[in-house]
Amino acid sequence: MNNIKKIVKRSETSFFWSMRLLPTAKRNAMYTIYALFRHLDDIVDGNDSLEEKMELINDWREEMDNIYDKKVPTTDIGRKIYKNCMRFNLPKQEFIKMIDALSMDLPQPIQAPSWEDFLRYCRGVAGVPGNLALRIFGCQDTQKIEKLADTLGTALQITNILRDVKEDALAQRLYIPKEMLEKAGITSTDPMAVIVDKNLVFAREELAKKAEAYYKDAFEQLKTFDKKIAAPVKAIANIYKRYFDIMQNRGWEVISPKPKVSKFLKLCLALKAFAGK
């Protein structure tokens, strides 16, 4: 388990600071899920050939069969999933949604997706961890899980997209939906052309409005959850909302440098959430 903890900590993610206050079993399960996400993301972003990437992704679809159906995982992370996560009755389909969403960047990087595809991407890369997390934290209301995972997951992923727009463009990615680009008067879908377009600010503002609405809805939903379940979710929401607020306050015309939240502040925001504030 130490290797998985190192993966999470090394990434300097907000996730690490939000989950470290959990009881050991739940923390290990959450770290394992993050390690899987990081591993899959590294495959997609890596230097392997497209053929090798597709083969590795397909191998992970088979590994999910090994974990859930055959009960004999063949990879180290797969064995950790079986050991640390299966006690929480996590649905196989959620892991498949994660794999499917990350695979949307293959064979070509995503560039100006439709709003429908954008939401599907957000659900897979951010909604899935939220869905699984709520189950691990003890929520058994499937309807509430689905609603909050969709809402908060989309808010968090939009924050990532707004924060990383320049970095993504350098990797030939453009996650801002085509409809918002067109509304802003941007006709190109070339990432490097879009980030220097004077109208990009309007597209980012439009996407930010969506995120604000999703955050507001998610925080209202959290009030209806048991405090022990809501606390770790609110912790990560607080940290991401701080990134969002920094960008909002400095103006959406600014795309670099990326906003920073110190480790100390992340821990303070997490502690605040666990204290019920």
ROVEXLUM-759206 format. One line per 2 residues: number of its first residue (from 1); for each residue x negated, y negated, z of N, C-alpha, C, O. Coordinates in steps of 0.1 Angstrom, whole numbers. Atoms other than C-alpha are relative to their C-alpha. Layout:
<pts>
NUM	X,Y,Z,X,Y,Z,X,Y,Z,X,Y,Z  ...;
</pts>
This chain:
<pts>
1	-8,12,0,0,0,0,-9,-12,0,-4,-23,-5  9,12,-1,-30,-23,6,-2,-6,-14,-3,-18,-15;
3	2,5,14,-36,-26,-32,12,-8,-5,10,-18,-11  -12,8,4,0,-37,-38,0,-13,7,3,-24,1;
5	0,13,-8,-3,-63,-10,-10,-9,-6,-8,-22,-7  10,9,6,-35,-76,-26,5,-6,-13,2,-17,-16;
7	-6,5,13,-17,-79,-60,9,-12,3,8,-22,-4  -9,10,-3,10,-100,-44,-7,-12,5,-4,-24,1;
9	8,12,-7,-14,-122,-23,-9,-7,-10,-10,-19,-10  10,6,10,-39,-127,-52,8,-9,-10,2,-18,-15;
11	-8,8,10,-11,-141,-74,3,-14,5,7,-23,-2  -3,13,-6,-7,-170,-49,15,-4,-3,18,-15,-4;
13	-14,2,3,31,-166,-55,7,-5,12,4,-1,23  -9,4,-10,58,-182,-35,6,12,7,10,12,19;
15	-6,-12,-4,71,-147,-32,-7,6,13,-1,11,22  8,-6,-11,43,-136,-8,3,-7,13,5,0,23;
17	-3,8,-13,50,-164,17,14,2,5,17,1,17  -14,-2,-3,87,-157,16,3,14,6,11,15,15;
19	-2,-13,-4,84,-120,22,-8,5,12,-5,15,17  10,-5,-10,56,-117,47,7,1,14,2,7,23;
21	-7,1,-13,81,-124,76,10,12,2,16,13,12  -10,-11,-1,102,-93,68,-5,12,8,-18,13,10;
23	5,-13,-6,101,-60,87,-8,8,-10,-6,6,-22  9,-7,8,75,-37,74,6,8,-12,1,6,-23;
25	-6,-8,10,97,-13,54,6,-9,-11,3,-6,-23  -6,9,10,116,-41,36,-11,-8,-7,-10,-10,-19;
27	11,8,7,84,-61,30,-8,9,-10,-11,4,-21  7,-9,9,66,-31,15,9,3,-13,3,3,-24;
29	-8,-2,12,96,-25,-8,0,-12,-9,-1,-10,-21  0,12,8,97,-61,-19,-14,-2,-7,-15,-6,-19;
31	13,1,6,59,-61,-25,-2,10,-12,-8,6,-22  1,-11,11,62,-29,-46,8,-5,-12,2,-3,-23;
33	-8,5,11,89,-45,-68,-8,-11,-7,-8,-12,-19  7,11,6,68,-76,-73,-13,6,-8,-16,1,-19;
35	12,-6,6,37,-54,-81,4,6,-14,-3,5,-23  -5,-6,13,58,-36,-108,2,-11,-10,-3,-10,-22;
37	-2,11,9,69,-69,-123,-13,-6,-5,-14,-8,-17  13,5,4,33,-82,-123,-7,9,-10,-13,5,-20;
39	6,-10,8,21,-50,-139,6,0,-14,-1,-1,-24  -7,0,13,48,-51,-167,-4,-13,-7,-6,-13,-19;
41	3,13,6,41,-88,-173,-14,0,-5,-17,-6,-16  14,-1,5,4,-81,-176,-1,8,-13,-10,5,-21;
43	0,-8,12,11,-55,-202,4,-9,-12,-2,-9,-22  -5,9,11,31,-80,-223,-10,-11,-3,-12,-14,-15;
45	10,11,2,5,-108,-218,-14,5,-4,-22,-3,-8  14,-5,1,-25,-85,-222,-5,-1,-15,1,-5,-24;
47	7,0,12,-50,-81,-250,1,13,-9,-5,14,-19  -2,-13,7,-39,-46,-261,7,-3,-13,14,-13,-15;
49	-8,1,12,-25,-41,-296,14,1,2,19,6,13  -15,-1,-1,12,-44,-302,4,14,2,13,17,10;
51	-4,-14,-1,14,-7,-307,-3,6,14,5,13,19  3,-5,-13,-3,0,-274,9,-6,11,14,1,20;
53	-9,6,-9,19,-25,-256,14,6,0,20,9,10  -13,-6,2,51,-10,-270,-1,14,6,9,19,13;
55	1,-14,-5,38,25,-260,0,-1,16,7,8,22  0,2,-15,31,13,-224,13,-3,5,18,2,16;
57	-13,4,-4,65,-3,-221,9,12,-1,17,15,9  -8,-12,2,81,29,-234,-3,10,11,5,18,16;
59	5,-9,-11,60,49,-209,7,-4,13,11,5,21  -6,4,-13,76,28,-181,15,3,0,21,6,10;
61	-14,-4,1,111,36,-194,1,15,4,10,20,11  1,-14,-4,101,73,-191,-3,2,15,2,11,21;
63	4,-1,-15,86,67,-156,13,-3,8,14,3,19  -12,2,-7,120,54,-145,8,13,0,15,16,10;
65	-7,-13,0,135,87,-156,-7,10,10,-1,17,17  7,-8,-9,107,104,-137,3,-3,15,5,6,23;
67	-3,4,-14,115,84,-105,14,4,4,16,10,15  -14,-2,-4,153,87,-106,5,13,-3,14,19,5;
69	-7,-13,5,161,119,-125,-9,12,4,-4,22,10  8,-12,-3,131,142,-121,-6,0,14,-11,10,19;
71	5,2,-14,120,128,-87,-15,3,1,-20,6,11  14,-2,0,84,132,-98,-7,-11,-8,-11,-9,-20;
73	7,11,7,68,98,-107,-15,4,-3,-21,12,4  13,-4,4,35,101,-125,-11,-12,1,-23,-9,-1;
75	10,11,-1,19,66,-119,-1,-4,15,8,-1,23  2,5,-14,6,50,-87,11,-9,4,17,-7,15;
77	-11,9,-3,32,22,-88,13,8,1,21,5,9  -12,-8,0,59,47,-97,1,8,13,12,9,19;
79	-1,-8,-13,50,68,-66,3,-10,12,10,-6,21  -2,10,-10,50,36,-45,15,-4,0,21,-6,10;
81	-14,3,2,85,28,-59,8,11,7,18,8,14  -7,-12,-5,97,63,-50,-1,0,15,9,3,22;
83	2,0,-14,82,60,-15,6,-12,7,12,-10,18  -4,12,-7,90,24,-6,14,-5,-3,20,-13,5;
85	-13,6,4,122,16,-25,12,9,-1,23,4,1  -12,-9,2,144,46,-30,9,1,12,20,5,11;
87	-8,-1,-12,155,46,6,11,-11,1,21,-10,8  -9,11,0,174,14,-2,11,1,-11,18,-8,-14;
89	-10,-3,10,195,30,-30,1,-11,-11,11,-16,-14  0,10,10,184,6,-57,4,7,-14,-1,17,-17;
91	-5,-5,13,201,11,-91,-10,0,-11,-17,-10,-13  9,-2,11,180,24,-119,2,-11,-11,-8,-16,-16;
93	-3,9,11,197,1,-144,-6,-14,2,-9,-21,-7  6,13,-2,183,-30,-127,-15,0,-4,-19,-10,-10;
95	14,-1,4,147,-18,-133,0,0,-16,-9,-6,-22  -1,0,15,157,-12,-170,3,-14,-5,-3,-17,-15;
97	-2,14,4,170,-47,-172,-12,-8,0,-15,-17,-8  13,7,-1,137,-60,-160,-9,3,-12,-15,-6,-18;
99	9,-5,11,118,-39,-186,5,-6,-13,-3,-11,-21  -6,5,13,142,-50,-214,-3,-15,-1,-6,-20,-12;
101	2,14,1,139,-87,-205,-15,-4,-3,-18,-12,-11  14,3,3,101,-87,-204,-4,4,-14,-13,-2,-20;
103	3,-5,14,101,-68,-237,5,-10,-10,2,-9,-22  -5,10,10,119,-98,-253,-12,-8,-5,-10,-14,-16;
105	12,7,5,84,-113,-257,-8,9,-10,-19,5,-13  6,-9,10,75,-84,-280,10,3,-11,22,5,-8;
107	14,1,4,67,-81,-308,-5,-14,-1,-18,-16,-2  5,14,1,66,-119,-310,5,-7,13,15,-4,19;
109	-4,8,-12,67,-144,-281,13,-7,-3,16,-11,-14  -13,7,1,101,-159,-274,-2,-15,-4,-11,-22,2;
111	1,14,4,105,-192,-292,15,-5,-2,22,-1,-12  -13,6,1,137,-213,-287,11,10,-1,18,11,-11;
113	-10,-10,1,161,-185,-278,14,-7,0,15,-18,4  -14,5,-1,199,-189,-280,3,-1,15,-4,6,23;
115	-4,1,-14,216,-198,-247,3,14,6,0,17,17  -4,-13,-4,230,-163,-245,-13,9,3,-13,16,13;
117	13,-8,-2,195,-147,-249,-8,-6,11,-14,2,19  7,6,-11,181,-172,-225,5,5,13,-3,8,22;
119	-6,-5,-12,205,-161,-198,-3,14,3,-5,18,14  4,-14,-1,198,-125,-205,-15,2,5,-18,10,13;
121	14,0,-4,161,-132,-201,-1,-4,15,-8,3,22  0,5,-14,166,-151,-168,5,11,9,-1,13,20;
123	-6,-10,-8,188,-123,-155,-10,12,2,-11,17,13  10,-11,-1,161,-97,-162,-12,-3,7,-17,6,15;
125	13,2,-6,130,-114,-150,1,-6,14,-8,-5,22  -1,6,-13,144,-133,-120,13,5,7,13,6,19;
127	-12,-5,-6,179,-120,-114,-1,14,5,4,18,16  2,-14,-5,168,-84,-111,-7,0,14,-3,7,23;
129	6,0,-14,143,-91,-82,10,-5,10,10,1,22  -10,5,-10,171,-110,-65,10,10,3,14,12,15;
131	-10,-11,-2,196,-82,-70,-6,11,9,1,15,18  6,-11,-7,172,-56,-57,-3,-5,14,-1,3,24;
133	4,6,-13,161,-79,-28,13,0,9,12,4,21  -12,1,-8,197,-84,-16,4,14,5,9,15,17;
135	-3,-14,-4,202,-46,-15,-10,4,11,-6,11,21  10,-3,-10,169,-42,4,3,-7,13,0,-1,24;
137	-3,8,-12,179,-69,29,12,5,7,15,1,19  -12,-6,-7,211,-50,37,14,-3,-6,23,1,0;
139	-14,4,6,239,-65,15,5,12,-7,-2,19,-15  -7,-11,6,264,-39,4,11,-4,-9,18,4,-15;
141	-10,5,8,288,-61,-14,-5,-3,-14,-11,-13,-17  5,1,14,281,-55,-51,4,-13,-7,-4,-19,-14;
143	-5,12,7,302,-84,-63,-8,-13,4,-12,-21,-4  8,11,-6,283,-109,-40,-14,1,-5,-20,-9,-8;
145	14,-2,5,250,-94,-50,-2,-5,-14,-11,-12,-18  0,4,14,257,-98,-87,1,-15,-2,-7,-20,-10;
147	-3,14,2,270,-133,-84,-13,-9,4,-17,-17,-3  11,7,-5,241,-146,-63,-13,2,-8,-21,-7,-11;
149	12,-3,9,214,-128,-84,1,-7,-13,-10,-12,-17  -1,7,13,227,-143,-116,-2,-15,2,-10,-21,-5;
151	1,14,-2,230,-178,-101,-13,-5,4,-20,-13,-2  13,4,-5,199,-181,-81,-12,4,-9,-21,-3,-11;
153	11,-5,9,178,-160,-105,-1,-10,-12,-13,-13,-16  0,9,11,187,-184,-133,-7,-14,4,-15,-19,-3;
155	6,13,-5,178,-215,-112,-15,2,2,-22,-7,-2  15,-2,-2,144,-200,-102,-7,1,-13,-18,-5,-15;
157	8,-2,13,135,-190,-138,0,-13,-8,-10,-16,-14  1,13,7,145,-224,-152,-11,-9,7,-18,-16,-1;
159	11,7,-6,122,-239,-126,-14,4,-5,-22,-4,-8  12,-5,6,94,-217,-138,-2,-5,-14,-13,-9,-17;
161	1,4,14,101,-226,-174,-3,-15,-1,-11,-19,-9  2,14,0,102,-263,-167,-15,-3,5,-21,-12,0;
163	13,2,-6,70,-261,-146,-11,5,-10,-22,-1,-10  10,-6,8,51,-239,-171,0,-3,-15,-6,4,-23;
165	-3,2,14,62,-255,-204,-13,-2,-9,-14,3,-20  12,1,8,27,-265,-215,-8,13,-1,-13,16,-11;
167	8,-13,0,10,-233,-204,7,10,-9,0,18,-16  -7,-9,9,37,-213,-222,-2,-4,-15,-4,5,-23;
169	3,4,14,32,-234,-254,-13,5,-5,-15,8,-17  14,-4,4,-5,-226,-254,0,15,-3,-9,20,-10;
171	-1,-15,3,6,-189,-254,10,3,-11,15,14,-13  -9,-1,11,29,-196,-283,14,4,4,22,10,-3;
173	-13,-2,-5,60,-194,-261,8,-12,2,2,-23,5  -9,11,-2,90,-217,-259,13,5,5,21,10,-3;
175	-12,-6,-6,117,-207,-235,12,-10,0,23,-5,3  -12,10,0,139,-239,-238,9,4,-11,6,6,-22;
177	-10,-5,10,171,-228,-255,1,-9,-12,0,-22,-11  -1,7,12,176,-238,-291,11,-11,0,9,-22,-5;
179	-11,10,0,209,-256,-284,-4,-13,7,0,-23,3  4,12,-8,192,-279,-259,-11,-8,-9,-11,-20,-8;
181	9,7,9,164,-287,-284,7,-8,-10,4,-19,-13  -8,7,11,189,-295,-311,7,-12,5,8,-22,-1;
183	-7,11,-6,209,-317,-288,-9,-12,3,-5,-23,2  10,10,-2,177,-336,-280,-6,-6,-13,-14,-15,-13;
185	5,5,13,170,-341,-317,-13,6,-4,-20,1,-13  12,-7,3,142,-316,-319,4,12,-10,11,21,-6;
187	-3,-10,10,143,-295,-351,-10,12,0,-7,23,-4  11,-10,0,110,-276,-347,2,10,11,7,6,22;
189	1,-10,-10,107,-244,-328,-14,5,3,-16,14,10  15,-3,-2,69,-244,-329,-3,-5,14,-2,-17,16;
191	3,4,-14,58,-245,-292,-9,-12,1,-6,-22,9  10,11,-1,28,-268,-298,6,-13,-6,3,-24,-1;
193	-6,12,6,49,-292,-319,11,-6,10,12,-18,11  -10,4,-9,77,-293,-293,-6,-7,12,0,-17,16;
195	5,6,-13,55,-302,-263,-5,-14,-2,-8,-21,7  4,13,3,43,-333,-281,11,-9,-6,9,-20,-9;
197	-11,8,5,77,-344,-293,5,-9,10,8,-5,22  -4,10,-9,89,-376,-277,14,3,6,18,-2,17;
199	-14,-3,-5,124,-361,-273,0,12,9,11,16,14  1,-12,-9,112,-331,-252,6,-4,13,13,4,20;
201	-5,4,-13,121,-351,-221,15,2,1,20,6,12  -14,-2,0,158,-350,-231,4,14,1,14,18,8;
203	-3,-14,-1,158,-313,-235,-3,6,14,4,14,19  4,-4,-13,140,-308,-202,11,-5,10,14,2,20;
205	-10,5,-9,165,-331,-185,13,8,0,20,11,10  -12,-8,2,194,-311,-199,-1,14,7,8,18,14;
207	2,-13,-6,179,-278,-187,-1,-2,16,4,6,23  1,2,-14,172,-294,-153,14,-2,6,16,2,18;
209	-14,2,-5,209,-304,-149,6,14,2,13,16,12  -5,-13,-2,217,-267,-154,-5,6,13,2,12,21;
211	6,-6,-12,192,-257,-127,6,-6,13,8,1,22  -6,7,-11,206,-283,-103,13,6,4,16,9,16;
213	-14,-6,-2,241,-269,-107,-2,14,6,6,18,15  2,-14,-5,228,-233,-102,-5,0,14,-1,8,22;
215	6,1,-14,208,-243,-71,12,-3,10,13,3,20  -11,4,-9,239,-260,-56,9,11,3,13,14,14;
217	-9,-11,-1,261,-230,-63,-6,11,9,0,17,17  7,-10,-8,235,-206,-49,-1,-3,15,1,6,23;
219	1,3,-15,230,-224,-16,14,1,6,15,4,18  -14,-2,-6,268,-225,-11,3,15,2,9,18,12;
221	-2,-14,-1,269,-188,-18,-7,6,12,-2,15,19  8,-6,-12,242,-181,8,6,-3,13,4,5,22;
223	-7,3,-13,264,-197,35,9,12,3,13,13,15  -10,-11,-2,287,-167,31,-7,13,3,0,23,6;
225	7,-12,-3,260,-141,37,-4,1,15,-6,-10,21  5,-2,-13,249,-126,70,-14,-7,1,-22,-7,-9;
227	12,8,-1,220,-148,83,-13,8,-2,-22,3,-8  12,-9,1,195,-119,84,-2,3,-15,-14,4,-19;
229	1,-3,14,202,-112,47,-3,-13,-8,-12,-13,-17  2,13,7,203,-149,37,-14,-6,2,-19,-13,-7;
231	13,7,-3,171,-160,54,-11,2,-10,-17,-8,-15  11,-1,10,145,-144,31,3,-5,-14,-6,-9,-21;
233	-4,5,13,165,-153,0,-1,-15,0,-6,-21,-9  1,14,-1,168,-189,12,-14,-5,1,-17,-16,-4;
235	14,3,-1,131,-189,20,-6,-3,-14,-13,-13,-17  6,2,13,121,-184,-16,7,-10,-8,1,-17,-17;
237	-7,10,7,149,-206,-29,-5,-14,5,-6,-23,-4  5,12,-5,136,-234,-6,-13,-4,-7,-15,-16,-11;
239	13,3,6,101,-231,-21,1,-4,-14,-5,-14,-19  -2,4,14,112,-231,-57,7,-13,-2,4,-21,-11;
241	-7,13,1,136,-260,-51,-10,-11,3,-8,-22,-2  10,10,-3,106,-279,-37,-8,-3,-13,-11,-15,-16;
243	6,2,13,88,-274,-70,9,-8,-10,4,-17,-16  -10,7,8,119,-285,-88,1,-15,3,1,-23,-5;
245	-2,13,-5,123,-316,-67,-12,-9,-3,-11,-21,-7  13,7,3,86,-326,-73,1,-5,-15,-2,-16,-18;
247	-1,3,14,92,-325,-111,11,-10,-2,10,-19,-10  -12,9,1,126,-342,-108,-4,-15,4,-1,-24,-3;
249	4,13,-5,111,-371,-88,-10,-7,-8,-11,-19,-9  11,7,8,81,-377,-110,5,-3,-15,-1,-11,-22;
251	-6,3,13,103,-376,-142,-3,12,-10,-14,17,-9  1,-12,9,109,-349,-169,-9,-3,-12,-11,6,-20;
253	9,3,11,86,-367,-194,-14,5,4,-22,6,-5  14,-5,-5,56,-354,-173,0,15,-1,8,21,6;
255	1,-15,2,46,-319,-183,-13,6,7,-14,18,8  12,-5,-7,12,-317,-166,-6,-12,9,-4,-23,5;
257	3,-13,-4,-4,-312,-142,13,7,6,23,0,9  -11,-7,-6,19,-285,-128,1,-4,14,-9,-7,21;
259	-2,4,-14,34,-294,-95,-6,11,10,-6,23,6  6,-10,-10,18,-278,-64,7,-1,13,11,-12,18;
261	-6,-1,-13,32,-267,-31,-11,7,8,-14,19,5  11,-7,-8,5,-259,-4,5,12,7,17,14,9;
263	-3,-12,-7,4,-226,13,6,-3,14,16,4,18  -6,4,-13,11,-244,46,14,-4,-1,23,0,7;
265	-14,4,2,42,-260,32,9,12,-3,21,12,1  -8,-12,3,54,-227,17,3,8,13,15,12,14;
267	-2,-7,-12,50,-211,51,10,-7,9,19,-1,15  -10,8,-8,69,-239,68,14,1,-6,23,2,2;
269	-13,-1,6,97,-237,43,6,14,2,18,15,5  -5,-14,-3,99,-199,48,5,1,15,15,7,18;
271	-3,-1,-14,99,-203,86,13,-8,3,21,-4,11  -12,8,-1,126,-230,83,12,9,-3,23,9,3;
273	-11,-9,5,148,-205,64,3,11,10,15,14,13  -2,-11,-10,142,-177,89,6,-5,13,11,2,21;
275	-5,7,-12,151,-202,117,15,-4,-2,21,-9,7  -14,3,3,185,-207,100,2,-14,-3,14,-19,-1;
277	-2,14,3,179,-243,90,0,-2,-15,1,-14,-20;
</pts>
